[in-house]
Amino acid sequence: MFRRTEESKLTSWYFEVDRHLLWALLILIFVGVLFMVSAGSVAAERIGQPWHFFIIKAMPFYFLGLATLFVASMLNKKWVLGLSGLNVAVGLLLLVVTLIAPHVIKGSARFVAIGPFNIMPSDIMKPGFIIITAWFLSLMKEKFGSNIFFNKEAWRFKWVSWWTYLAIFIPAFLIILRHPDLGTSILYFAVLSGMVFMAGLPMVIVPALFGVVATVGVFAFFTMPHVHNRIVSWFSGTGDTYQVRQSIQSIQHGGLLGSGDDAFVKQSLPDAHTDFIFAAIAEDWGAIMACALLALLLYVLKRLTVDAMSARDPFVFYATGGAAVLFGTQVCINLMSTLHIFAPKGMTLPFISYGGSSFVAFCLLFGMILALVREDKWK
């Protein structure tokens, strides 16, 4: 559509960046705003606020997120690493704050109140976690060769070793699990598992990873009442299944083309603007539009996969692959909860659900991925 007629930083950025991924993200953000107008208005009226309450609250995050996406996509590798290190440091600090002075919402102490905003540190830290993990894996490969899992040198107590990495992120994982936030803990573990698998994790260790997940799940089942109740309700169909029943009814009521002004089921759907926004979309806009949204989400995942497989630098391969695992896993968990395929986990739909921390974090992550892919391809 445009020809490259002059050399400048802006034109170089435009013609070198993965425009397919960039435009897909912008479209996803645009339709997310549209869906928030309908789903957010119902949620606002339910709590006695004007219909535009959540839209107005989300606007600063939309502007901040878009600015973050574009600015981050113009950085080089050095700046991306520096920004990721700062992101992890801030995330860890805020996680510590949740232990000292948490802001509890719906029984979960995973938030920090900063002015009028409720920040979720585990969401904020996702971009830095992926980039730093990718950098660490590439550094370990460079230092110890292909076998970084059974090499004794990689497990010695020194700066570049597995102990350094685990000393940083295991405390973060334990704090997130303590909130309690089993869903985000599983998400972090799934991303880490995917990234170490890309780094050549031997298949003999895979059963051990499943064992860790099973152990954490059993521990949560017997020690966390909300996890126990949700799992029992999901398996037995008894207990508090109000949310998922309303979600299914919303989807069914929407039909193929949507109910429009007659969409009344979502009015009694809890978290219609966050965890169950896909059900509200299906009722408002219909199954055809909901499937179109799914196709757009799959296209974003496809672009991440293509960029990862085309990467020349192992660091870019791990980072882009990690972003693909995070994005795909979070989308799957949200949709499975909405469709009652899995127990509700309280996880947002990326770029669509209301949630400033999640939106800005994903914008930062994708901006840095765009920057790394651009530099890997052209520099």
C-alpha positions as CSV (number, residue, x, y, z in Angstrom):
1,M,0.0,0.0,0.0
2,F,2.9,2.3,0.7
3,R,6.2,2.5,-1.2
4,R,9.5,3.1,0.5
5,T,10.6,6.4,-1.0
6,E,12.8,7.9,1.8
7,E,15.1,6.7,4.6
8,S,14.1,7.7,8.1
9,K,13.7,5.9,11.4
10,L,10.0,5.9,11.1
11,T,9.9,4.6,7.6
12,S,12.5,2.0,8.4
13,W,10.5,0.9,11.4
14,Y,7.3,0.6,9.3
15,F,8.8,-1.4,6.5
16,E,10.9,-3.6,8.8
17,V,8.3,-4.5,11.5
18,D,6.0,-7.5,11.2
19,R,3.1,-5.4,9.8
20,H,0.8,-8.4,9.7
21,L,1.1,-9.0,13.4
22,L,1.0,-5.2,14.2
23,W,-2.3,-4.7,12.2
24,A,-3.8,-7.8,13.7
25,L,-3.1,-6.4,17.2
26,L,-4.5,-3.0,16.3
27,I,-7.7,-4.6,15.0
28,L,-7.9,-6.8,18.1
29,I,-7.6,-3.8,20.3
30,F,-10.2,-1.8,18.3
31,V,-12.8,-4.6,18.5
32,G,-11.9,-5.1,22.2
33,V,-13.0,-1.4,22.8
34,L,-16.2,-2.0,20.9
35,F,-17.0,-5.1,22.9
36,M,-16.2,-3.3,26.2
37,V,-18.9,-0.7,25.4
38,S,-21.6,-3.3,25.4
39,A,-20.3,-5.7,28.1
40,G,-19.0,-2.9,30.3
41,S,-22.2,-0.9,30.3
42,V,-24.2,-3.9,31.7
43,A,-21.5,-4.5,34.4
44,A,-21.6,-0.8,35.4
45,E,-25.3,-0.6,35.6
46,R,-25.4,-3.7,37.8
47,I,-23.3,-1.9,40.5
48,G,-25.3,1.3,40.2
49,Q,-22.8,3.3,38.0
50,P,-23.4,5.1,34.7
51,W,-23.2,2.9,31.6
52,H,-19.8,4.4,30.6
53,F,-18.2,3.8,34.0
54,F,-15.8,1.0,33.0
55,I,-15.1,2.5,29.6
56,I,-13.9,5.8,31.1
57,K,-11.8,3.9,33.6
58,A,-10.2,1.8,30.9
59,M,-9.4,4.7,28.6
60,P,-6.1,5.7,30.3
61,F,-4.9,2.1,30.0
62,Y,-5.9,2.0,26.3
63,F,-3.8,5.1,25.6
64,L,-0.9,4.0,27.7
65,G,-1.0,0.5,26.2
66,L,-1.0,1.7,22.6
67,A,1.9,4.2,23.4
68,T,3.8,1.3,25.0
69,L,3.2,-1.0,22.0
70,F,4.5,1.5,19.5
71,V,7.5,2.8,21.6
72,A,8.6,-0.7,22.6
73,S,8.4,-1.9,19.0
74,M,11.0,0.7,18.0
75,L,13.7,-0.4,20.6
76,N,16.8,-2.4,20.0
77,K,17.8,-5.6,21.7
78,K,19.8,-3.8,24.4
79,W,16.9,-1.6,25.4
80,V,14.5,-4.5,25.3
81,L,16.7,-6.4,27.8
82,G,17.1,-3.3,30.0
83,L,13.3,-2.7,30.0
84,S,12.6,-6.3,30.8
85,G,15.0,-6.3,33.7
86,L,13.3,-3.2,35.1
87,N,9.9,-4.8,34.5
88,V,10.9,-7.9,36.5
89,A,12.4,-5.7,39.3
90,V,9.2,-3.6,39.6
91,G,7.0,-6.8,39.4
92,L,9.0,-8.5,42.2
93,L,8.8,-5.3,44.4
94,L,5.0,-5.1,43.9
95,L,4.7,-8.8,44.7
96,V,6.4,-8.2,48.0
97,V,4.0,-5.3,48.6
98,T,1.1,-7.8,48.2
99,L,2.6,-9.6,51.2
100,I,2.9,-6.5,53.3
101,A,0.0,-4.3,52.3
102,P,-2.2,-6.2,49.9
103,H,-5.4,-4.8,48.3
104,V,-7.8,-7.6,48.6
105,I,-10.5,-8.0,45.9
106,K,-13.0,-10.9,46.0
107,G,-10.8,-12.7,48.6
108,S,-7.6,-12.5,46.6
109,A,-4.7,-10.5,47.9
110,R,-3.0,-10.2,44.4
111,F,-3.6,-6.5,43.9
112,V,-1.7,-3.3,44.8
113,A,-3.6,0.0,45.1
114,I,-1.8,2.9,43.4
115,G,-4.0,5.9,43.5
116,P,-7.4,5.1,41.9
117,F,-6.0,2.1,40.1
118,N,-5.7,-1.6,41.2
119,I,-2.5,-3.1,39.8
120,M,-2.0,-6.8,39.5
121,P,1.8,-7.4,39.8
122,S,1.7,-10.9,38.4
123,D,0.2,-9.5,35.2
124,I,2.6,-6.6,35.0
125,M,5.6,-9.0,35.3
126,K,4.7,-11.4,32.4
127,P,6.6,-9.5,29.7
128,G,9.8,-9.3,31.7
129,F,9.5,-12.9,32.8
130,I,9.4,-14.1,29.2
131,I,12.2,-11.9,27.8
132,I,14.5,-12.5,30.8
133,T,13.9,-16.3,30.6
134,A,14.6,-16.2,26.9
135,W,17.8,-14.3,27.5
136,F,18.9,-16.7,30.3
137,L,18.3,-19.8,28.1
138,S,20.2,-18.4,25.2
139,L,23.1,-17.4,27.6
140,M,23.1,-20.8,29.1
141,K,23.2,-22.4,25.7
142,E,26.1,-20.2,24.7
143,K,28.1,-20.9,27.8
144,F,27.3,-24.6,28.4
145,G,26.4,-25.9,25.0
146,S,23.2,-27.8,24.0
147,N,23.0,-29.8,27.2
148,I,22.0,-27.2,29.8
149,F,19.8,-29.5,31.9
150,F,22.2,-32.3,32.9
151,N,25.5,-30.4,32.6
152,K,27.0,-30.3,36.1
153,E,28.6,-26.9,35.4
154,A,25.2,-25.4,34.8
155,W,24.1,-26.3,38.3
156,R,27.1,-24.9,40.2
157,F,26.6,-21.9,42.5
158,K,27.8,-19.0,40.3
159,W,26.3,-16.0,38.5
160,V,25.3,-17.8,35.3
161,S,23.6,-21.0,36.5
162,W,20.2,-22.4,37.1
163,W,20.4,-21.4,40.8
164,T,20.5,-17.7,39.9
165,Y,17.4,-18.0,37.7
166,L,15.5,-20.1,40.3
167,A,16.5,-17.7,43.1
168,I,14.7,-14.9,41.3
169,F,11.6,-16.6,40.0
170,I,10.7,-19.3,42.6
171,P,9.9,-16.7,45.3
172,A,7.7,-14.9,42.8
173,F,5.9,-18.1,42.0
174,L,5.3,-18.9,45.6
175,I,4.0,-15.4,46.3
176,I,1.5,-15.7,43.4
177,L,0.4,-19.1,44.6
178,R,-0.1,-17.7,48.1
179,H,-2.4,-14.9,47.0
180,P,-4.1,-17.4,46.2
181,D,-3.9,-17.4,42.4
182,L,-3.6,-20.9,41.1
183,G,-4.6,-20.0,37.6
184,T,-1.7,-17.5,37.1
185,S,0.7,-19.9,38.8
186,I,-0.2,-22.6,36.3
187,L,0.1,-20.0,33.5
188,Y,3.6,-19.0,34.5
189,F,4.6,-22.7,34.9
190,A,3.1,-23.5,31.5
191,V,5.1,-20.7,29.8
192,L,8.3,-21.8,31.5
193,S,7.7,-25.4,30.6
194,G,7.1,-24.5,26.9
195,M,10.3,-22.3,26.8
196,V,12.6,-25.0,28.3
197,F,11.1,-27.5,26.0
198,M,12.1,-25.3,23.1
199,A,15.5,-25.1,24.6
200,G,15.9,-28.9,24.3
201,L,14.4,-30.2,27.5
202,P,14.8,-34.0,27.4
203,M,11.5,-36.0,27.2
204,V,12.4,-37.9,30.3
205,I,11.8,-34.8,32.4
206,V,8.4,-34.1,30.9
207,P,6.6,-36.6,33.3
208,A,8.3,-34.7,36.2
209,L,6.8,-31.5,35.0
210,F,3.3,-33.1,34.9
211,G,4.1,-34.4,38.4
212,V,4.8,-30.9,39.7
213,V,1.5,-29.6,38.2
214,A,-0.4,-32.5,39.7
215,T,1.2,-31.9,43.1
216,V,0.4,-28.2,43.1
217,G,-3.1,-29.0,42.0
218,V,-3.7,-31.5,44.8
219,F,-2.2,-29.1,47.3
220,A,-4.5,-26.3,46.1
221,F,-7.5,-28.6,46.1
222,F,-7.1,-29.5,49.8
223,T,-5.9,-26.1,51.1
224,M,-7.7,-23.5,49.0
225,P,-11.5,-23.6,49.5
226,H,-12.4,-21.7,46.3
227,V,-10.3,-24.1,44.2
228,H,-11.9,-27.1,46.0
229,N,-15.4,-25.7,45.4
230,R,-14.9,-24.8,41.7
231,I,-13.3,-28.2,40.9
232,V,-16.1,-30.1,42.7
233,S,-18.7,-28.0,41.0
234,W,-17.2,-28.6,37.6
235,F,-17.0,-32.3,38.0
236,S,-20.3,-32.9,39.7
237,G,-22.4,-30.1,38.2
238,T,-23.6,-29.2,41.7
239,G,-22.8,-26.4,44.1
240,D,-22.2,-22.9,42.8
241,T,-22.4,-23.2,39.0
242,Y,-24.3,-19.9,38.6
243,Q,-21.5,-18.2,36.6
244,V,-21.0,-20.9,34.0
245,R,-24.7,-21.6,33.6
246,Q,-25.3,-17.9,32.9
247,S,-22.3,-17.9,30.5
248,I,-23.7,-20.9,28.5
249,Q,-27.2,-19.3,28.4
250,S,-25.8,-16.0,27.1
251,I,-24.0,-17.8,24.3
252,Q,-27.1,-19.9,23.4
253,H,-29.4,-16.8,23.5
254,G,-27.2,-14.9,21.1
255,G,-27.8,-17.4,18.3
256,L,-25.9,-16.9,15.0
257,L,-26.4,-13.1,14.6
258,G,-26.7,-11.9,18.1
259,S,-29.6,-10.6,20.2
260,G,-28.6,-6.9,20.1
261,D,-30.9,-4.8,22.3
262,D,-32.7,-8.0,23.4
263,A,-29.5,-9.4,25.0
264,F,-30.8,-9.7,28.6
265,V,-29.0,-12.8,29.9
266,K,-25.7,-11.0,30.2
267,Q,-27.3,-8.6,32.6
268,S,-27.1,-11.2,35.3
269,L,-23.8,-12.6,34.2
270,P,-21.1,-11.9,36.8
271,D,-17.8,-10.5,35.4
272,A,-19.4,-10.0,31.9
273,H,-16.7,-7.4,31.2
274,T,-13.8,-9.4,32.4
275,D,-13.6,-13.2,32.8
276,F,-16.8,-14.0,30.8
277,I,-16.7,-11.3,28.2
278,F,-16.7,-13.9,25.4
279,A,-20.1,-15.0,26.5
280,A,-21.4,-11.4,26.4
281,I,-19.9,-10.9,23.0
282,A,-21.6,-14.1,21.7
283,E,-25.0,-12.9,23.0
284,D,-24.6,-9.4,21.7
285,W,-23.0,-10.1,18.4
286,G,-23.8,-13.7,17.7
287,A,-21.8,-16.9,17.1
288,I,-20.6,-15.7,13.7
289,M,-18.9,-12.6,15.2
290,A,-17.6,-14.7,18.1
291,C,-16.0,-17.2,15.6
292,A,-14.5,-14.2,13.7
293,L,-12.9,-13.1,17.0
294,L,-11.5,-16.6,17.5
295,A,-10.1,-16.5,14.0
296,L,-8.4,-13.2,14.8
297,L,-6.9,-14.6,18.0
298,L,-5.7,-17.6,16.1
299,Y,-4.1,-15.4,13.4
300,V,-2.1,-13.5,16.1
301,L,-0.9,-16.9,17.5
302,K,0.0,-18.0,14.0
303,R,2.1,-14.8,13.4
304,L,4.0,-15.4,16.6
305,T,4.7,-19.0,15.6
306,V,5.9,-18.0,12.2
307,D,8.1,-15.3,13.6
308,A,9.6,-17.8,16.2
309,M,10.3,-20.4,13.5
310,S,11.9,-17.8,11.2
311,A,14.2,-16.4,14.0
312,R,18.0,-16.6,13.4
313,D,18.9,-15.7,17.0
314,P,18.0,-18.3,19.6
315,F,17.1,-15.5,22.0
316,V,14.5,-14.2,19.6
317,F,13.2,-17.8,19.1
318,Y,12.8,-18.4,22.8
319,A,11.2,-15.0,23.4
320,T,8.7,-15.2,20.5
321,G,7.9,-18.8,21.3
322,G,7.3,-17.9,25.0
323,A,5.0,-15.1,23.9
324,A,3.1,-17.6,21.8
325,V,2.7,-20.0,24.7
326,L,1.5,-17.3,27.0
327,F,-1.0,-15.8,24.6
328,G,-2.3,-19.2,23.4
329,T,-2.6,-20.7,26.9
330,Q,-4.3,-17.6,28.4
331,V,-6.8,-17.5,25.5
332,C,-7.5,-21.3,26.0
333,I,-8.0,-21.0,29.7
334,N,-10.4,-18.1,29.4
335,L,-12.5,-19.8,26.7
336,M,-12.5,-23.2,28.4
337,S,-13.8,-21.5,31.6
338,T,-16.4,-19.6,29.6
339,L,-17.6,-22.7,27.8
340,H,-17.6,-24.8,31.0
341,I,-14.8,-27.1,29.6
342,F,-12.7,-26.2,32.6
343,A,-13.2,-24.9,36.1
344,P,-13.4,-21.0,36.2
345,K,-10.0,-19.5,36.7
346,G,-10.6,-15.8,36.7
347,M,-8.3,-15.1,33.7
348,T,-8.8,-12.3,31.2
349,L,-9.1,-12.7,27.4
350,P,-6.0,-10.9,26.1
351,F,-6.7,-7.4,24.6
352,I,-10.5,-7.9,25.0
353,S,-11.3,-8.2,28.7
354,Y,-11.4,-5.2,31.0
355,G,-8.2,-5.1,33.0
356,G,-5.6,-2.4,32.8
357,S,-2.7,-4.4,34.1
358,S,-3.3,-7.2,31.7
359,F,-3.8,-4.9,28.7
360,V,-0.7,-2.8,29.3
361,A,1.4,-5.9,30.0
362,F,0.4,-7.6,26.7
363,C,1.0,-4.3,24.8
364,L,4.5,-4.2,26.3
365,L,5.2,-7.8,25.6
366,F,4.1,-7.6,21.9
367,G,5.9,-4.3,21.4
368,M,9.2,-5.9,22.6
369,I,8.5,-9.0,20.4
370,L,8.0,-6.8,17.4
371,A,11.2,-5.0,18.1
372,L,13.2,-8.3,18.5
373,V,11.8,-9.8,15.4
374,R,12.5,-6.7,13.4
375,E,16.1,-6.5,14.5
376,D,16.6,-10.2,14.0
377,K,15.3,-10.0,10.5
378,W,16.9,-6.8,9.2
379,K,20.0,-5.9,11.3
